[in-house]
Amino acid sequence: MTATYLETLNPEQRRAVEHGVQKKNAAPVAALLVIAGAGSGKTNTVAHRVAHLIVNGIDPRRILLMTFSRRAAAEMTRRVERIARQVMGSSADVITEALTWAGTFHGIGARLLREYADQIGIDPAFTIHDREDSADLMNLVRQERGLSKMESRFPTKATCLAIYSRCINAELAIEDVLGTTFPWCSTWTAELRELFAAYVEAKQRQNVLDYDDLLLYWAQTLSDPGLADEIGGRFDHVLVDEYQDTNRLQATIILALKPDGHGLTVVGDDAQSIYSFRAATVRNILDFPAQFSPAAEIIRLERNYRPTEAILRAANA
């Protein structure tokens, strides 16, 4: 079987694509961290790796690909199909249609929670609240508890939701979140703790999960060793794009899915972490090698295809 579709890649990109893929039905391989700077062909490399796995016999239904947005997941799937078609012809369409586990953390989490709802004690018909719905429910609970009529102005619904969300996604106690990120709200620690407990109770009464719950419940599901083995065992390969924009809770999920790192590929740039306001932490990339040491492999994509050489020289200077 020809591999001419790999000839357009530079040596580092090809190393990342071929990492551990030596033969048909190859066993899952050691953890791989790809550090990809801006304009280095990151998306192209990830798409080629997924296509290369499929071409070499990996069942696409056993590939979990998580991206930062649904649009990115759809684009990645289209690229995989175009690359695979160079080798497999029209049959690539059918095979990539089986790449059904491509999506966002929240989307994949919602799907798994509905599937395992009976085993974890939730109603599979739960409703998902977006941020606006969540803020409205937080405000309703806030008003019911009389916090909106305090003499000293209590934090707004948006601020309350932001504090709650950071506690969940950063896996931090409310005291830590208030002390480091919302110090002006520290005088309300006790009231906020009670508000959040009431907010959780309100969600449970209404059979509602918010975006944070999709990750929190997923992580809690994986805290059960049996379920973690079952869910992680469904995927031979787990690939995560934009790893620098993941938070601690998302990293917990990834580590629970592949605790030994076998078949795990994460791609990101430690210089492009811009979502700290959503509790994203670049530590996920920086700590990754030590988490799987000495087995993890690190490949850096440093060739920039976006700007001209003159612009690169000026920027470096």
Sequence and secondary structure as in RCSB ss.txt:
>XXXX:A:sequence
MTATYLETLNPEQRRAVEHGVQKKNAAPVAALLVIAGAGSGKTNTVAHRVAHLIVNGIDPRRILLMTFSRRAAAE
MTRRVERIARQVMGSSADVITEALTWAGTFHGIGARLLREYADQIGIDPAFTIHDREDSADLMNLVRQERGLSKM
ESRFPTKATCLAIYSRCINAELAIEDVLGTTFPWCSTWTAELRELFAAYVEAKQRQNVLDYDDLLLYWAQTLSDP
GLADEIGGRFDHVLVDEYQDTNRLQATIILALKPDGHGLTVVGDDAQSIYSFRAATVRNILDFPAQFSPAAEIIR
LERNYRPTEAILRAANA
>XXXX:A:secstr
   GGGTTS HHHHHHHHTT  STT      EEEEE TTS HHHHHHHHHHHHHHTT  GGGEEEEESSHHHHHH
HHHHHHHHHHHHHTTHHHHHHHT   EEEHHHHHHHHHHHTHHHHT  TT EEE HHHHHHHHHHHHHHTTGGG 
SS    HHHHHHHHHHHHHTT  HHHHHHHT GGGGGGHHHHHHHHHHHHHHHHHTTEEEHHHHHHHHHHHHTSH
HHHHHHHTT SEEEESSGGG BHHHHHHHHHH TT TTEEEEE TT    GGGTB THHHHTHHHHTTTT EEEE
E    SS HHHHHHHH 
